[in-house]
Amino acid sequence: MNSLVFSNMLHRPARTAVSIVGIGVGILLIVFTVGLANGSLRERAKREANIGAEIMVRASGSLGWSGAETPRLSVSMANDIEKVEGVDRAIPIIQTSVSAKDSNTGSRIIDGVDLDSYGQVSGLTIVKGRGFSPGTNEAVCDAAFFAQKNFTIGGKIDLFGRQFTLVGIYEPSVGARIKIPLDTMQRQLDGEGRATAILVKLKPGESVDAIGERLDKSLPNTQILLTRDIEELYMQGVPALNVFLNVVIGIAGVISALIILLTMYTTVSERTRQIGVLKSLGMSNFTIGWTIVQEALLIALGGIIFGVTATIVLSLALAKWTTLTVQIDPAVVGGILVIGLFSSLIGALYPGLKAARLDAVEALSFE
């Protein structure tokens, strides 16, 4: 039986290969799109969570993580926060979004910070060049972004419609990839004396939950976020993305079913006489139909392997040449395996039933 299935697949190798590639492209669409969306979100979320502060204070009503918030918090609030028992340091920052022609999304998030105090909290260190001077149109970026964009120290970066000079490279990659002076950002956004968030660093051994509750009670009209929760908040904060990914998965499943239906239907049509011979030799209707279904499942499995392999290769290429991250989740791959095989089974049912119902005498006389 197995030899018959494989011989049927190899009888038309080009068609079998095209079917496998067609299903593989659908699988690639699912795994890569889901992996790219989740990977990019998680990569940014990890950079935001690794800023060294345990708590982030934002203005009440702040929505999402797009960098679209205007500076509404008074920087003087940092002094009040530092007076709270258990708090070591409080650092005001501004995070905003600027248009960028060389970005995949057409925009880029940048941070406005006081480099010295921000570095004391986050561990940021200038590894090449120097730090920017306050009040200037100077910027620093992380090493991965510097390499990916082929920047040069002393080169220009277009921000806010004017040129900023790149004066240094920092490590590790925390927060936004580009940082400029806080006071320069404040002037640009008409937010002198204000910030979009305040990073709170606790003293060693202090309870994050306890101080978070204390700050929530003492700071009305603010949001208190624990940085350990930022990654999950990122993933839950884009409901439309999850709907889009589910639609992509559904479409890819339908495409796989249609490819299998077309492939196996033409296979049955071409092998009508062969099926008649098998019936005349005593092969049951169930066995004939199961042979067709097995062939469809093997083609689907080949397509899934091709799609996942192509995704891995593409993700490695992106990791090498860009800062994009593709997260290949084993749970997603397992789900795709089930969806691919199930859709292929559905697509093979009609051709399989058609083959099983063929009359042996008519099939033998078929030309």
N, C-alpha and C positions, 0 to 999 in steps of 0.2 A: 504493500500500500504506500509506504513512504517513498519507494523508488518511483512509483507511478506519479506521485505528487511532484517530486523533483524533476522528473522527465517532462512533465507538462509545463513546468515553469521554464525549463531550458529549451523547450520546443520553439518558443518565440522569445529569445533572450533580450532583444531590443525593447520589445513591448514590456516585458517584465521589469527591465531596468528603468524604463520611463515611468512605469507605475510606482516603483519604489521611490524614485526621485520626486515624483509628484506628491506622494504622501509625505516624504521627508521634508519637502518645502513647507507643507502645512504644519508639521511638527516643529520645524525650525521657527516658523512664525509664532507659534505658541510659546515655546521654551525661551526663545530669545527675547520676545516682547515682554513676557512676564519677568524674566531674569534681569533685563535691562531696567525696567521700571523699579523693581524691588531693589536691585543692586545700587542704582543711582540714589534712591531715597535713603537706603540704609547707610551708604557711604557718606552722604552728607549728614545724616543723623548722627553717625559716629563721630564725625568731626565736630559737630555742635556739642555732643555730649562729653567729648574729651577736652573741654576747655579748662579743666582743673577746678572749676567751681562746682559745688554740690547743689546750689540753688540758683535759679534765675528769676528775677522779679521783672514783670512786664506790666504795662498799663492795662487797666481793666478794659475788656472788650477787644483786646488784641486777637487777631484771627490768623491762623495758619502760620506758615514759615516762608512766605514768598518774598519777604523783605520789603513789603509795601507799606509797613507801618510808619507813620510820621513820629518824630521825637516828641513824646508827651510827658515823660518822667523828668522831674527836676534832678539834676546831678547832685544837688544838696541832700537828696534822699539817701545817698551813699553814706554820708556822715551819720545820719540817724540810724541806718542799718548797722553800722560798725559799733554803735553803742549797745546793741542788743547782746545779751549774754551768750557767749558761745561763738560769736561771729569774729573771724580774724580780719578779713578784708572785704570791701564792697567796691566793685569797679564798674563805672558807667561805660556803656558802649552804644554805638549806633550801628544798626545793620539795615542796609537798604539795597534796592535793586536798580541797576543801571542798564541801559541798552548796550548790546555788544554784537557787532557784526560777525565776530569769529566764534560766537557761542552757538551750541546746538539748539538752544531755545530762544535765541535772540536777545537774551538778557543775562546779567551776571550779578550775583550777590557779592557785596563788598562790606567790610567792617571799618568803622571809624573807632580808633582806640588810642588810649595813651599807652605807648609801646612799653614803657618801663613797668608800670603797674600791671598791665595785661600779661607781660612776660612773667612777672612774679607769681601770678595765679596759674597761668596755663603752662608754664615751662617753655614758652616760645623763646628760641635763641636764634640770633642772626648768625648764619653759617658762611655767608659770603656777602661782601659789600658792607653796608652799614645800615643802621636804623634810620628811619626818616626823622626830620626835624619838625617840631610842632609848628603849625600854622603855614606849612609849605605845601606845594603841589608835588609831593613826593609819595612814593608807595613802596611797599614790600610785598612779595608773594612767596608761596611755599615752593619747595624744590621740585615737586612733581609737576606743578603747573608751569614752572619756569622751563623745565625740560620739554614738556609737551608743546608749548607755544613757541619754543625757540627764541625766547627773550634774551636780551643782553643787559648786563648791568650798565646803567646810564641810558638805556633805551627808553622810548616813550610808550605809554599806555593811554588809550583814549578813554577817559571817564568823564561823565557829565558834559560831554561835548567839547572837552578841552584836553590838553596833553598833560599827563602826569609823568614824572621821571621815576623809573624803577631804580632804586638805590640799594636794595638788598634782597637776600633770599633767607627765609627762615625755615626752621624745623622745630618740632614736628608739625604736621598738617592739622591745624585746629581751626574751627570756625570757618569763615569765608576764606577763599584762597588768596584774595587781595585785601590788603589793609592800608588805610591812609590815616593821617592824623585826625583825632577826634574833633579838634577845634575847626579844622578845615571842613569836615563833614557837617558840623553844626552850621557854619556860615552858608554852606551850599544849600542846606535844607531849611534855612531860616529858623534854626532850632538852637540858637545860642543858649547855653546853660541847661540844655535838655538832652535826654537820651531815649533810646527805644527799649533798653533793658539794663538791668544792673546785675552783675555777676557777684554771687555771694560765696566767699570761701570760708569754711568753718575751721575752728580750732581742732587739733587732733583729739579724737575720742568723743566728739560731740555727736549727738543723735540728729541725723538729718530730718527725720520726721518731726521730732519735738520742736526743733528750731523753725522748721517750715510752718508748723501750726502757730508758733509764737509770732512769726512775721505776718502771717495771714490775719491775725487778730490786730496787730499793731499798725498795719499798713492798709487802710481802706482804699478802695478803688484800684486795686492792683491784682495781678495774677501771680501766684506763687507756683513755680514749676520746679520739680526735682529733676536735675539733669539725667539721672539714671532712667527716667521715664521718657526722655525725649525721643529715643528710637521708636518706641511703640506708638507714641503720639504722632510721629511722622507717618507711620504706616497706616494709622487709623484716620489721619486727617485729610485723605484724598479719596472720598467715597466714589467720586465719578471715575477715578482711575480703575477701581475694582470692577465697576460696571463695564468699562471699556474692555478690560482683560477678559471678563466672562464672555463678552460678545465675540472677541477674537477666538477664544477657545471653542465656542459654539460653531463659528464659521469654519474653522479648521476641521472640526469633526465632520461637518456636512461635506466639505470638500473631499475628505478621506473616503467617506461612504460613497460619494458619487464616482470617484476614481475607481474604487473597487467594483462598483456596479457595472461601470462601462467595461472595465477590463475582463471581468468574469463573464459578462453577457456575450461579448465577442468571442471569448474562449469557448463557451458552450456552443455558439453558432458554428464555429470552425470545427469542432470536434463531434459534431452530430453523428457521423458515421462511426467514429471510434467508440462513442457511448453505446451505439447499437451493438457493436461487437462485444463490448464488455457485458451487456445485458444478455446477449445470446450465450455467453459463457457462464451465466449464472450469477453475476454480480447483482446484489440487491439494490433497490431504489435508494435505500438509506445510505449504503456504502458509496454509491455514485454521488449523491448529494453531499455527503461528508467529505469526499475527495475534493470537490469544488470549494467547499468552505475551508478546508485545510490549506489549500493553495492560496486563498485570499488572506488567511491569517498569517501565513509565512511572508507574503508580499508586504502586509501591514507591518509585521515585525521588522522586516528589512528597512521599511521606510522610517520607522521609529528610531532604529539604530543609526541610520543615515542622518536623520534630523538632529538627534542629540549630539552625534559626533561633529556635525557641521557647526552646531551652536558652541561647542567647546573650543573648536578651532577659531571661530570668529571672536569669541570672548577673549582668548589669549592674544589675538591680534589687536583687539581694542585696548587691552591692558598694556600692551607694549607701545602702541602709537598714540593713545589718547588717555585722558583721565577718567573715561567712562568705565563703569564696573558692571559686569553681568553676573548676577548671583544665580547659579544653577542649583535650585533646591531639590533634593532627592524626593521630597513629597510631591513636587510639581511633576517631576519625571515619572514617578509612579502613577500619578493621576493621568498623565498623558498616555502612558502605556495602556491603562484600562480604557480610556476614551478611544484611542486609536484602534485597539483590538475590537472593542464593542461596535464602533462605527463600521469597521470592515466586516464584521459578522452580519450586521444589518444589510450592508451593501451586497453581500454574497448570498443572502437568503433567496432572493428571486431567481438568480441564475442557477443556484443549486436545486431549487424546486423544479425549475424548467428542465434541467438535465435529468432529474429523477423521474419526471413524468413522460419523457419521450417514449414513444412506442418503438419497440425493438425492430419490428419489420420496417416501419417507415424510416427509422434512423439508418438501417442498413442499406436502404434504397436511395438515401440522400446523396446528391452529387454536389 
